[in-house]
Amino acid sequence: METAQLIGTLDAEGQLLAAAAEKAGTDAKVPTCPGWQVRDLVRHTGMVHRWATAFVAERHTSFHPDGGLPDLDGEELLAWFREGHRWLVDTLANAPADVECWSFLPAPSPLAFWARRQAHETTVHRIDAESALGGKPSTIVVDFAVDGIDELLLGFHARKKSRVRTDVPRVLRVRAENAEGTGAVWTVRLSAEPPAGERGETAEGDCELAGPAADVYLSLWNRRPFPSVTGDSSVATLWREKSAVTWN
């Protein structure tokens, strides 16, 4: 997806998150994040927004720690979140295409990386906020969901940090059934090393996770059950138990 599209998505998703959090109330439990209340979700996402903004706005070329969680709640917390979200969107929208700053996943440029990462960060947490309300969440479009699957499989879990490992090699196939082309299918080789993912059907799969792109995207982020599992279900269980991406 183009950087401008991702920034637009980030803008819309942050507004949806804030609206859902306000409607649910900061005391509400977040079913998709056991142990969290809405205040925890808003504090975390707002902190991440400010952390990301600083790299682009201040041109940090090496890692800098986040600023910590605010001691805010209720209306003050939501106002703080909205302010930080707007600062992030405006910073990305106004940054030069060739801005130099630190990033941590492969991307065409640091700006493209931060726009993509924060769009997906905010979307997943928007789903969390809406889960506090119950009912049906807002839609995730197919192309964006496919991009998110790609980021997770070929970016996050290609890193040494990934705990999705097995002593007995396995091949996981992931398929977004309502998308077209090789970009809708991924092959992930699992071993004692970090997962090695690539687009397309490049090896025989031991297990396939399939379904509509948005459902697959959210299930890989452990926000809902897998739409469909065929083959060796222990591979799906391995993903569910070991794939969580944590802040620290």
Backbone bond lengths (Angstrom), bond angles and torsions (degrees), N, CA, C in turn:
res aa  C-N    CA-C-N  psi(-1)  N-CA   C-N-CA  omega(-1)  CA-C   N-CA-C  phi
1 M - - - 1.454 - - 1.529 110.41 -
2 E 1.326 116.80 150.56 1.456 121.59 178.73 1.530 110.40 -71.73
3 T 1.318 115.04 150.11 1.458 120.02 -178.64 1.525 111.76 -58.08
4 A 1.317 117.53 -41.98 1.467 120.50 -179.59 1.530 111.11 -61.84
5 Q 1.324 117.24 -38.36 1.472 120.62 176.80 1.526 110.62 -63.15
6 L 1.318 116.15 -42.76 1.461 120.25 -178.78 1.529 111.37 -65.70
7 I 1.315 116.96 -38.21 1.457 120.12 177.24 1.527 110.29 -65.63
8 G 1.331 116.38 -40.01 1.462 120.08 176.33 1.520 111.70 -62.12
9 T 1.326 116.20 -40.94 1.465 120.41 177.80 1.520 110.43 -65.09
10 L 1.327 117.00 -44.35 1.462 121.50 176.62 1.527 110.78 -55.88
11 D 1.308 116.81 -44.46 1.459 121.95 179.62 1.532 110.46 -58.51
12 A 1.329 115.97 -51.72 1.460 120.55 -177.27 1.524 111.96 -66.08
13 E 1.333 116.91 -41.41 1.466 120.44 -176.85 1.528 112.04 -67.16
14 G 1.327 116.88 -37.73 1.457 119.38 177.79 1.519 111.77 -64.73
15 Q 1.320 116.37 -38.14 1.461 119.72 177.33 1.526 111.22 -66.26
16 L 1.329 116.79 -39.71 1.466 120.37 177.43 1.527 110.89 -64.63
17 L 1.336 116.26 -41.33 1.465 120.16 179.27 1.531 110.41 -60.51
18 A 1.337 116.23 -47.57 1.458 120.01 -178.53 1.530 111.20 -63.03
19 A 1.321 116.27 -40.61 1.466 120.06 -179.65 1.524 110.92 -64.56
20 A 1.335 116.91 -42.68 1.463 120.47 179.74 1.528 110.91 -66.69
21 A 1.336 116.29 -40.99 1.465 120.10 179.01 1.521 110.99 -63.68
22 E 1.307 116.83 -41.28 1.461 120.94 179.47 1.524 110.91 -64.65
23 K 1.320 116.28 -42.61 1.467 120.62 -179.13 1.531 111.30 -67.87
24 A 1.326 116.58 -40.71 1.467 120.74 -178.27 1.516 111.74 -72.81
25 G 1.336 116.56 -35.14 1.468 121.32 -174.44 1.514 110.34 91.14
26 T 1.307 116.86 145.43 1.466 119.88 -172.98 1.524 113.69 -72.42
27 D 1.335 117.97 -12.20 1.467 120.85 175.91 1.526 112.72 -82.21
28 A 1.325 117.25 -15.60 1.466 121.00 -173.20 1.531 111.32 -64.61
29 K 1.321 115.69 144.71 1.458 120.92 176.07 1.529 109.86 -77.04
30 V 1.332 115.30 151.89 1.463 122.03 -179.77 1.531 107.60 -110.16
31 P 1.328 118.79 99.18 1.469 121.06 -174.64 1.525 114.39 -57.66
32 T 1.331 117.68 -32.60 1.463 120.32 -178.22 1.528 113.05 -79.87
33 C 1.342 116.90 -9.48 1.469 122.20 176.60 1.523 107.96 -129.77
34 P 1.326 117.87 79.87 1.465 120.56 -176.34 1.526 112.20 -51.89
35 G 1.329 114.93 133.20 1.457 120.22 -179.78 1.511 114.26 93.64
36 W 1.332 116.82 -11.56 1.469 120.94 -179.96 1.518 110.85 -100.07
37 Q 1.328 114.18 146.84 1.453 122.06 165.09 1.526 107.78 -106.47
38 V 1.307 116.47 168.94 1.466 120.17 -176.72 1.527 111.25 -57.02
39 R 1.319 118.23 -36.51 1.474 119.88 179.01 1.532 111.38 -59.81
40 D 1.347 117.29 -37.30 1.470 120.37 178.67 1.520 110.74 -65.14
41 L 1.317 115.53 -41.67 1.459 121.51 179.81 1.517 111.64 -63.85
42 V 1.324 116.57 -45.94 1.466 120.96 -178.25 1.526 110.82 -68.33
43 R 1.323 117.24 -41.49 1.463 119.82 177.21 1.527 111.05 -60.85
44 H 1.336 116.12 -45.94 1.466 120.13 -178.73 1.525 111.23 -62.71
45 T 1.333 116.95 -51.57 1.463 119.43 -175.66 1.519 111.15 -65.67
46 G 1.322 116.88 -38.92 1.459 119.46 176.95 1.513 112.57 -64.10
47 M 1.337 116.59 -37.84 1.461 120.53 176.56 1.523 110.33 -63.54
48 V 1.330 117.13 -44.39 1.460 120.79 179.65 1.530 110.58 -62.63
49 H 1.320 117.52 -40.55 1.471 120.27 178.40 1.523 110.87 -59.04
50 R 1.311 117.96 -45.65 1.464 120.87 -179.48 1.532 111.18 -68.20
51 W 1.320 115.87 -38.45 1.470 120.56 177.25 1.532 110.30 -60.45
52 A 1.328 116.89 -46.91 1.465 121.04 -179.83 1.526 111.23 -65.62
53 T 1.318 116.57 -42.54 1.460 120.66 -179.28 1.521 111.45 -57.55
54 A 1.319 116.53 -40.90 1.466 120.54 -175.74 1.525 112.00 -60.50
55 F 1.319 117.69 -36.74 1.465 119.19 -179.55 1.523 111.18 -61.98
56 V 1.328 116.33 -43.21 1.463 120.56 -177.37 1.525 111.03 -78.73
57 A 1.328 116.97 -45.45 1.461 120.73 -176.28 1.519 112.47 -68.41
58 E 1.339 116.48 -37.49 1.463 121.00 -175.43 1.525 113.13 -103.67
59 R 1.340 115.90 1.57 1.472 122.41 174.66 1.531 112.56 59.12
60 H 1.318 117.49 40.47 1.465 120.02 176.82 1.532 109.19 -68.59
61 T 1.302 117.39 126.91 1.460 120.52 -179.37 1.533 112.73 -102.24
62 S 1.315 116.39 4.38 1.462 121.43 173.96 1.526 108.26 -136.80
63 F 1.324 115.40 167.17 1.461 119.58 -178.23 1.522 111.82 -59.89
64 H 1.332 115.81 137.64 1.453 122.67 172.03 1.515 107.92 -128.24
65 P 1.329 118.02 139.39 1.464 119.73 179.87 1.526 111.68 -69.28
66 D 1.321 115.10 162.11 1.463 119.55 177.18 1.520 110.09 -74.50
67 G 1.322 115.89 170.62 1.454 121.03 -176.90 1.515 114.81 -90.39
68 G 1.336 117.38 5.65 1.453 120.38 179.36 1.519 112.21 84.96
69 L 1.314 115.56 171.10 1.456 121.89 -177.59 1.523 110.54 -89.26
70 P 1.330 117.73 142.10 1.466 119.95 -178.59 1.527 111.54 -79.92
71 D 1.315 115.99 151.88 1.467 121.57 175.01 1.526 108.06 -92.03
72 L 1.321 115.47 64.49 1.460 122.48 -177.63 1.514 109.38 -128.20
73 D 1.311 116.26 159.20 1.461 121.01 177.63 1.525 108.83 -154.12
74 G 1.320 115.57 169.65 1.453 121.21 174.75 1.518 113.48 58.28
75 E 1.329 116.23 -139.71 1.460 121.45 -176.12 1.525 112.49 -61.98
76 E 1.331 116.30 -36.75 1.470 119.52 178.98 1.518 111.39 -63.17
77 L 1.330 116.88 -40.45 1.459 121.18 178.91 1.522 110.89 -65.06
78 L 1.317 116.86 -43.52 1.464 119.97 -179.43 1.523 111.28 -66.40
79 A 1.331 117.33 -37.58 1.468 120.19 176.95 1.522 110.40 -65.22
80 W 1.337 116.37 -41.20 1.474 121.53 177.24 1.524 110.27 -61.58
81 F 1.334 117.02 -43.61 1.462 120.68 178.85 1.521 110.57 -61.16
82 R 1.319 116.66 -48.83 1.468 120.18 -177.10 1.525 111.39 -62.53
83 E 1.320 116.77 -38.30 1.466 120.72 178.03 1.532 111.01 -63.10
84 G 1.336 116.49 -46.29 1.463 119.96 -179.79 1.515 112.73 -67.05
85 H 1.327 116.09 -38.24 1.470 120.28 177.82 1.526 110.22 -63.22
86 R 1.325 116.78 -44.21 1.471 119.53 179.72 1.522 110.58 -64.17
87 W 1.322 117.17 -38.94 1.465 121.30 179.07 1.531 109.93 -62.59
88 L 1.326 117.29 -41.32 1.458 121.24 178.76 1.524 110.78 -64.20
89 V 1.326 117.11 -50.29 1.465 120.56 -178.98 1.524 110.74 -59.06
90 D 1.322 116.96 -47.24 1.461 120.22 -178.12 1.524 111.80 -66.18
91 T 1.320 117.05 -37.65 1.468 120.73 178.77 1.526 110.49 -62.84
92 L 1.318 117.22 -46.48 1.457 120.75 179.46 1.527 111.57 -66.35
93 A 1.314 116.52 -41.49 1.467 120.36 -178.04 1.528 112.18 -65.71
94 N 1.324 116.70 -31.25 1.461 120.30 -175.83 1.528 114.19 -100.28
95 A 1.331 117.32 -3.98 1.467 120.36 -179.31 1.522 110.96 -72.79
96 P 1.345 118.08 145.88 1.466 120.04 174.82 1.529 110.64 -65.76
97 A 1.306 116.71 147.36 1.472 121.04 -177.37 1.521 112.28 -59.22
98 D 1.334 116.80 -28.17 1.462 120.40 -177.38 1.530 112.99 -100.45
99 V 1.326 117.11 22.32 1.461 119.62 -179.78 1.532 109.79 -56.77
100 E 1.321 115.74 138.19 1.463 121.61 179.87 1.524 109.58 -104.27
101 C 1.325 116.82 122.15 1.460 121.13 175.92 1.524 108.76 -162.66
102 W 1.310 115.90 170.85 1.465 121.92 -178.00 1.514 110.99 -70.33
103 S 1.329 116.42 145.57 1.465 122.84 172.43 1.521 106.45 -150.85
104 F 1.351 117.24 170.28 1.459 117.06 -173.28 1.528 115.44 -132.79
105 L 1.327 117.70 7.77 1.463 121.05 172.43 1.522 109.09 -133.67
106 P 1.330 118.31 153.66 1.466 119.96 177.54 1.526 111.18 -58.63
107 A 1.328 116.53 139.19 1.458 122.04 179.98 1.526 108.28 -163.98
108 P 1.331 117.91 159.22 1.466 119.77 178.35 1.521 113.21 -60.83
109 S 1.330 116.94 -27.76 1.463 121.54 179.53 1.525 108.21 -162.33
110 P 1.339 117.55 161.63 1.469 118.86 175.58 1.527 112.87 -57.89
111 L 1.342 117.00 -38.13 1.462 119.37 179.12 1.525 110.92 -63.81
112 A 1.324 116.09 -43.57 1.469 119.77 177.98 1.524 110.71 -61.96
113 F 1.336 116.01 -40.16 1.465 119.75 178.43 1.514 111.15 -59.93
114 W 1.342 117.67 -52.67 1.463 119.98 -174.52 1.517 112.50 -67.05
115 A 1.321 117.32 -35.42 1.466 119.63 176.81 1.527 110.36 -64.04
116 R 1.309 116.17 -44.76 1.470 120.63 -179.92 1.529 111.41 -66.43
117 R 1.324 116.17 -49.43 1.460 120.36 -175.96 1.517 111.53 -61.58
118 Q 1.330 116.67 -43.96 1.463 118.60 -177.89 1.528 112.50 -75.10
119 A 1.316 117.67 -28.64 1.470 119.46 174.41 1.525 110.30 -63.79
120 H 1.329 117.16 -43.47 1.469 119.76 179.66 1.521 111.99 -74.90
121 E 1.320 117.42 -39.68 1.467 120.56 175.48 1.532 110.27 -54.12
122 T 1.311 115.08 -47.21 1.464 120.28 -175.39 1.520 111.56 -72.31
123 T 1.315 117.15 -36.08 1.461 120.07 179.15 1.527 111.54 -64.81
124 V 1.319 116.95 -47.24 1.463 119.94 179.82 1.524 110.33 -61.02
125 H 1.335 116.71 -40.77 1.460 118.80 -179.86 1.534 111.84 -76.42
126 R 1.320 118.05 -23.76 1.468 119.91 170.54 1.521 110.23 -63.98
127 I 1.326 116.22 -40.77 1.457 120.55 175.18 1.530 109.82 -59.83
128 D 1.326 116.56 -40.64 1.459 120.96 177.56 1.527 110.64 -61.04
129 A 1.328 116.30 -46.56 1.463 119.77 -179.18 1.524 110.77 -62.40
130 E 1.311 116.94 -41.85 1.463 119.91 180.00 1.524 112.01 -69.42
131 S 1.339 116.78 -26.31 1.461 118.41 177.21 1.524 111.31 -65.33
132 A 1.330 117.23 -25.08 1.459 121.11 177.60 1.528 111.61 -69.44
133 L 1.334 116.33 -18.04 1.457 121.25 178.72 1.521 112.08 -91.67
134 G 1.349 116.47 -19.84 1.455 119.87 -171.88 1.527 109.16 76.01
135 G 1.297 116.54 179.78 1.455 119.87 179.32 1.507 113.22 78.48
136 K 1.319 115.65 -168.09 1.461 122.35 -175.40 1.523 110.46 -87.66
137 P 1.347 117.66 129.63 1.471 119.68 179.45 1.524 111.75 -74.33
138 S 1.327 116.09 164.08 1.458 121.52 175.42 1.528 110.04 -63.24
139 T 1.312 115.64 157.14 1.464 122.45 -174.36 1.531 112.44 -71.04
140 I 1.341 115.23 147.44 1.463 122.69 167.95 1.523 106.60 -115.52
141 V 1.318 117.79 122.22 1.463 120.20 -175.85 1.522 110.65 -70.78
142 V 1.332 115.84 154.52 1.463 121.94 -172.66 1.526 112.29 -59.20
143 D 1.325 117.69 -49.89 1.468 120.14 -175.66 1.529 111.58 -60.65
144 F 1.317 116.42 -38.20 1.461 119.75 -179.65 1.515 110.37 -70.48
145 A 1.323 117.54 -40.93 1.463 120.54 177.72 1.521 110.75 -61.93
146 V 1.320 117.38 -42.13 1.464 121.34 178.00 1.529 110.01 -61.47
147 D 1.323 116.92 -42.33 1.461 120.67 178.03 1.525 110.70 -62.17
148 G 1.331 116.29 -37.99 1.459 119.82 179.48 1.517 113.12 -68.53
149 I 1.326 116.61 -38.43 1.469 120.35 175.09 1.524 109.35 -61.62
150 D 1.308 115.82 -43.25 1.462 121.68 179.77 1.527 110.83 -60.50
151 E 1.325 116.86 -45.82 1.459 120.26 179.85 1.523 111.14 -61.46
152 L 1.310 116.23 -42.71 1.462 120.17 -176.58 1.524 111.56 -68.35
153 L 1.341 117.10 -47.66 1.462 120.79 -174.75 1.528 113.15 -76.29
154 L 1.322 116.81 -39.23 1.470 120.08 -175.23 1.525 112.63 -98.43
155 G 1.330 116.81 -10.48 1.446 121.20 -179.63 1.520 112.77 -111.69
156 F 1.325 116.67 -75.50 1.464 120.71 -176.19 1.516 112.95 -55.27
157 H 1.322 116.38 -49.48 1.464 118.35 -172.86 1.525 113.95 -89.00
158 A 1.312 116.53 7.46 1.465 119.87 168.68 1.528 110.24 -88.44
159 R 1.338 115.95 -9.66 1.465 120.05 -177.41 1.529 111.49 -80.25
160 K 1.317 115.46 158.94 1.459 120.55 179.03 1.520 111.67 -63.08
161 K 1.324 117.75 -22.02 1.462 121.97 -179.15 1.522 112.86 -67.91
162 S 1.330 117.77 -22.50 1.463 119.89 -174.77 1.528 110.77 -60.26
163 R 1.334 115.64 133.94 1.459 121.51 178.47 1.531 111.84 -100.56
164 V 1.327 116.86 6.45 1.467 119.92 179.49 1.533 107.64 -81.01
165 R 1.324 115.60 88.82 1.463 121.43 -174.83 1.520 109.62 -139.41
166 T 1.314 115.14 153.83 1.459 120.57 -179.94 1.520 109.60 -148.44
167 D 1.322 116.49 141.58 1.461 120.28 178.04 1.530 111.38 -72.42
168 V 1.331 115.83 -24.70 1.466 120.87 177.48 1.528 107.67 -103.37
169 P 1.329 119.33 110.53 1.462 121.23 -175.81 1.532 112.87 -54.22
170 R 1.318 115.50 138.26 1.459 123.03 178.40 1.520 108.38 -138.20
171 V 1.327 115.15 158.10 1.462 120.60 176.59 1.519 108.44 -120.83
172 L 1.309 115.63 124.36 1.460 122.50 177.88 1.523 109.26 -103.94
173 R 1.313 115.53 128.70 1.468 120.84 173.30 1.525 108.11 -105.09
174 V 1.331 115.87 136.57 1.467 122.05 176.76 1.523 107.26 -123.52
175 R 1.333 116.09 129.93 1.467 119.90 -174.79 1.534 110.25 -133.61
176 A 1.327 115.83 124.76 1.466 121.97 171.94 1.524 106.88 -95.76
177 E 1.311 115.90 105.11 1.468 120.87 -167.96 1.525 113.95 -72.15
178 N 1.310 118.13 -22.76 1.465 119.27 -177.98 1.527 112.79 -101.31
179 A 1.325 116.59 16.13 1.458 121.76 174.38 1.523 108.64 -112.74
180 E 1.318 116.24 164.96 1.457 120.37 -175.29 1.531 111.31 -114.69
181 G 1.336 115.52 151.78 1.458 121.30 171.06 1.516 113.60 85.48
182 T 1.345 114.88 179.65 1.461 120.58 -177.56 1.516 112.17 -68.06
183 G 1.347 116.21 -19.30 1.454 118.99 178.05 1.506 113.21 -70.02
184 A 1.354 117.47 -8.00 1.464 121.31 -178.81 1.519 112.08 -98.28
185 V 1.345 117.80 1.30 1.460 122.14 179.98 1.527 108.29 -132.04
186 W 1.339 114.73 137.83 1.461 120.12 179.07 1.522 109.36 -130.62
187 T 1.322 115.92 146.24 1.458 122.62 173.86 1.524 107.47 -117.44
188 V 1.333 115.90 124.76 1.466 120.75 -177.13 1.521 108.63 -121.98
189 R 1.328 115.93 115.94 1.463 120.98 178.22 1.529 108.86 -88.73
190 L 1.325 114.63 122.18 1.454 121.45 -178.47 1.525 109.67 -105.30
191 S 1.327 115.68 137.78 1.468 121.34 -178.29 1.521 107.59 -157.25
192 A 1.329 116.36 -162.96 1.462 120.69 176.09 1.528 111.44 -76.44
193 E 1.325 117.20 -6.72 1.458 123.63 177.08 1.537 109.02 -100.74
194 P 1.329 118.39 172.18 1.459 119.69 176.06 1.530 111.08 -56.61
195 P 1.332 118.45 146.65 1.461 120.98 179.51 1.527 111.76 -54.40
196 A 1.322 115.34 141.85 1.462 121.48 178.14 1.521 107.96 -114.05
197 G 1.320 116.25 103.39 1.458 120.83 -176.38 1.511 112.52 -106.01
198 E 1.308 115.30 150.76 1.457 121.20 174.95 1.525 108.97 -151.99
199 R 1.306 115.92 158.49 1.451 120.67 179.59 1.527 110.51 -78.41
200 G 1.322 115.55 144.38 1.456 120.67 176.17 1.516 112.94 97.91
201 E 1.318 115.66 172.07 1.463 122.62 177.86 1.518 108.30 -93.93
202 T 1.317 116.01 86.68 1.461 121.10 -172.06 1.522 113.24 -103.93
203 A 1.331 117.51 -0.11 1.459 121.42 177.07 1.520 108.29 -159.53
204 E 1.309 116.29 158.38 1.459 120.94 176.49 1.525 109.24 -66.75
205 G 1.324 117.32 129.81 1.454 120.41 -176.76 1.521 112.63 -90.02
206 D 1.327 116.68 140.87 1.466 121.21 172.72 1.521 111.10 -83.77
207 C 1.329 115.85 -27.52 1.455 121.64 -178.60 1.523 107.82 -147.58
208 E 1.327 116.36 140.32 1.468 119.83 176.47 1.515 110.16 -123.31
209 L 1.331 115.61 130.63 1.453 123.65 171.58 1.521 106.65 -104.86
210 A 1.313 117.47 123.41 1.457 120.24 -173.71 1.520 110.82 -141.99
211 G 1.329 114.71 157.37 1.450 120.94 177.08 1.512 110.25 155.56
212 P 1.332 118.07 -176.54 1.461 120.59 175.10 1.527 110.86 -55.77
213 A 1.316 116.55 145.80 1.469 121.32 -173.39 1.526 112.89 -53.51
214 A 1.325 117.78 -45.75 1.464 120.19 -177.72 1.520 111.42 -64.30
215 D 1.337 117.08 -38.82 1.459 120.33 179.71 1.530 111.17 -68.11
216 V 1.333 116.58 -40.80 1.464 120.14 178.36 1.533 110.19 -65.14
217 Y 1.310 115.60 -44.56 1.475 121.64 178.00 1.520 111.06 -54.24
218 L 1.312 116.57 -51.32 1.466 119.95 -177.29 1.523 112.30 -71.43
219 S 1.319 117.13 -31.54 1.466 118.83 178.51 1.527 111.06 -70.99
220 L 1.327 117.41 -35.40 1.466 119.79 177.18 1.525 111.34 -68.12
221 W 1.332 116.31 -26.20 1.460 121.20 173.63 1.528 111.09 -89.08
222 N 1.330 116.41 10.46 1.475 122.32 176.54 1.529 113.04 61.19
223 R 1.336 115.47 34.70 1.470 119.81 177.56 1.525 112.25 -100.19
224 R 1.329 117.80 -11.49 1.459 120.96 176.20 1.525 108.70 -159.98
225 P 1.328 118.24 165.81 1.473 119.57 179.12 1.521 111.61 -64.35
226 F 1.333 115.80 157.38 1.457 119.60 175.24 1.533 108.88 -64.41
227 P 1.336 118.17 134.51 1.460 120.00 -179.85 1.532 112.45 -60.99
228 S 1.339 116.20 -43.09 1.465 121.49 -179.23 1.518 109.20 -151.64
229 V 1.335 116.04 134.75 1.462 121.82 176.57 1.518 107.90 -126.66
230 T 1.328 116.77 123.27 1.466 120.84 175.08 1.526 108.71 -124.88
231 G 1.321 116.00 151.41 1.462 120.66 -178.47 1.522 110.87 89.20
232 D 1.314 115.77 -146.71 1.458 122.78 -175.09 1.531 110.49 -74.42
233 S 1.325 117.02 102.79 1.466 120.53 -175.42 1.528 112.78 -68.09
234 S 1.340 117.31 -16.36 1.468 118.69 178.80 1.530 110.97 -65.02
235 V 1.321 117.21 -24.64 1.467 120.36 177.48 1.531 109.87 -69.79
236 A 1.335 115.80 -41.08 1.462 120.20 175.79 1.521 110.48 -63.89
237 T 1.312 116.95 -39.59 1.467 121.42 178.26 1.528 110.42 -63.93
238 L 1.328 116.81 -41.35 1.466 120.96 177.13 1.522 110.05 -57.71
239 W 1.336 116.11 -45.93 1.464 119.54 179.36 1.527 109.93 -61.09
240 R 1.305 116.83 -47.47 1.460 120.78 -177.28 1.530 111.64 -60.46
241 E 1.308 116.79 -38.34 1.462 120.53 -174.97 1.526 113.93 -84.05
242 K 1.337 117.52 -25.05 1.471 119.60 -170.58 1.519 115.68 -118.84
243 S 1.314 118.34 -4.55 1.479 118.78 -169.28 1.516 114.55 -92.29
244 A 1.313 119.06 -3.00 1.465 120.39 -176.00 1.532 110.44 -55.62
245 V 1.326 115.51 132.50 1.461 121.87 175.56 1.521 107.42 -99.41
246 T 1.319 116.69 116.50 1.455 120.72 -177.01 1.521 110.78 -105.77
247 W 1.335 115.19 160.02 1.466 119.15 -176.17 1.519 111.02 -70.27
248 N 1.309 118.38 -40.99 1.468 120.63 -178.03 1.526 111.25 -109.73
